Each structure stands twice: as structure tokens, then as C-alpha cells.
Amino acid sequence: MTNISYSRHRFPPTIIQHAVWLYFRFSLSYRDVEDLLAERGIDVSYETIRRWVSKFGRSYARRLRHIRPKPSSTWHIDEVFLKIGGKQFYLWRAVDDEGEVLDILLQSRRNKAAATKFLRHVTKKHQVAPDVVVTDKWRATMSAAKDILPSSCHLVGKRLNNRAENSHQPTRRRERKLQRFKSAKSAQRFLSTFTAFYNHFNTQRHLISRMTMKEFRSDVLKSWSDAVAA
């Protein structure tokens, strides 16, 4: 794993790490993060925070993905449209049955070729095929799943793919906060990084007790500190 260097930065690593964490962990703008740091007596401009996010965000995301456990054997595949620069794009997403986002890919088309490209992308990334793959009733996705994942059990049905459809909600919230994405490239870059942060810090606290949640949160923050260390 590539080392993270904080040399030649005026601010200490803990402030840089905290600023990047605030930006990706919560639905905040760069100016929001600037105000939160100012309240703690840290005078840093939003442009500096933007550069920190651009420089360190992807490095942190790679380390967070590296320490994530393997996905479960049931995958849900779905896509949602995004309007970028007046053009319509489709954000393809794969999640497992525990809500872990396995991969995302922004494409300009919604057909069998696009579905095939995405399925090849996600299976190559994880080097494993699922036992069960759940899709919606879109024929292109169903056909691509049968070609790329012939050994997997294919399920299609009403509400079966709610897991994937609900996983688009955090993306929609960030899209509104950012007042829409400015380009397809920047959207793919941001969402890939954001997804790694979301996977790591999403403990689904509504399903567990308060005591268990506190234990999970402590473990998550500890592993975060290890991941962003120099």
C-alpha cells in the first residue's frame, strides 16, 4: 500500500485528516467545513480544503477499501440516472445484501453493452462471482447478468432489488448539496471516494443496540486512524 506523505503542508496531518473526514462523512460543502474548523480556532480557506480533498481523498479511500471485509455472496445490480451538464448519464451500482457498495460506474448508456461492461468491472475488482445476483426487470441487465455470471442464480421480482435502489439515496443527497455534478469525470471521481467512506462509516445503527453501536463506532474510528496514518 502506498504511503501517505504530509510533508510540505503548513497544517498538521490531524487537521487535514479531520477536514477530509468531515467533507466525505457528512453532507457538507467546503465552506461548511471551513466554518466548522474556524469554530475550533483553525483558520483555513475552503480552497485549501478543496485541495486537501482532491489530494488525500482518493488515497484514504484506497486504504479504506483495502481493509473492508469480503462482500457477501448475494449481489444487487441497479442503475439510476444523473443529469450532468444537460446530458443524461446512468450510474450503475452493485451492492451486497448487507448494503456494502461493491462498485459504481458512470456511463452514458443504459443497454446490454453498458451492463456487460459494469459487470465485468465489478467481478474483476473483487475477483469473485456471487452465488446470487438480483436485478430489476430491465432486459438488458438480465441478459448481461446471464452472460457474465452464468453460474450465479438470477433473481428478478418486485421489491427484491430494494437494497440496491435504497443505496442510491446517499448519492442523491450529495448531488443536491453539490448543486449537481459538473462533469462525468468529476462525478465518477467523487462518488468512488465517497462510496469508500460511506461503506466504512455506515453502521446501520437502527438495526443494533446502543451498546453495540458504540463498540462498532469505536472500531471504525480506530481503523480510520490507522488507514490515514503517514
Secondary structure as the mmCIF struct_conf table of DSSP 4:
data_model
#
loop_
_struct_conf.conf_type_id
_struct_conf.id
_struct_conf.beg_label_comp_id
_struct_conf.beg_label_asym_id
_struct_conf.beg_label_seq_id
_struct_conf.end_label_comp_id
_struct_conf.end_label_asym_id
_struct_conf.end_label_seq_id
HELX_LH_PP_P HELX_LH_PP_P1 THR A 2 ILE A 4
TURN_TY1_P TURN_TY1_P1 SER A 7 ARG A 8
BEND BEND1 ARG A 10 PHE A 11
HELX_RH_AL_P HELX_RH_AL_P1 PRO A 13 ARG A 25
TURN_TY1_P TURN_TY1_P2 PHE A 26 SER A 27
HELX_RH_AL_P HELX_RH_AL_P2 TYR A 30 GLU A 39
TURN_TY1_P TURN_TY1_P3 ARG A 40 GLY A 41
HELX_RH_AL_P HELX_RH_AL_P3 TYR A 46 HIS A 66
TURN_TY1_P TURN_TY1_P4 ILE A 67 ILE A 67
BEND BEND2 ARG A 68 ARG A 68
HELX_LH_PP_P HELX_LH_PP_P2 PRO A 69 PRO A 71
BEND BEND3 SER A 73 SER A 73
STRN STRN1 THR A 74 ILE A 84
TURN_TY1_P TURN_TY1_P5 GLY A 85 GLY A 86
STRN STRN2 LYS A 87 ASP A 96
TURN_TY1_P TURN_TY1_P6 ASP A 97 GLU A 98
BEND BEND4 GLY A 99 GLY A 99
STRN STRN3 VAL A 101 GLN A 107
BEND BEND5 SER A 108 SER A 108
BEND BEND6 ASN A 111 ASN A 111
HELX_RH_AL_P HELX_RH_AL_P4 LYS A 112 HIS A 126
TURN_TY1_P TURN_TY1_P7 GLN A 127 GLN A 127
BEND BEND7 ASP A 131 ASP A 131
STRN STRN4 VAL A 132 THR A 135
BEND BEND8 LYS A 137 LYS A 137
HELX_RH_AL_P HELX_RH_AL_P5 ARG A 139 ILE A 148
TURN_TY1_P TURN_TY1_P8 PRO A 150 SER A 151
BEND BEND9 SER A 152 SER A 152
STRN STRN5 CYS A 153 VAL A 156
TURN_TY1_P TURN_TY1_P9 LYS A 158 ASN A 161
HELX_RH_AL_P HELX_RH_AL_P6 ASN A 162 ASN A 166
TURN_TY1_P TURN_TY1_P10 SER A 167 HIS A 168
HELX_RH_AL_P HELX_RH_AL_P7 GLN A 169 LYS A 177
TURN_TY1_P TURN_TY1_P11 LEU A 178 GLN A 179
BEND BEND10 ARG A 180 ARG A 180
BEND BEND11 LYS A 182 LYS A 182
HELX_RH_AL_P HELX_RH_AL_P8 ALA A 184 PHE A 201
HELX_RH_3T_P HELX_RH_3T_P1 ARG A 205 LEU A 207
BEND BEND12 ILE A 208 ILE A 208
HELX_RH_AL_P HELX_RH_AL_P9 ARG A 210 VAL A 228
#
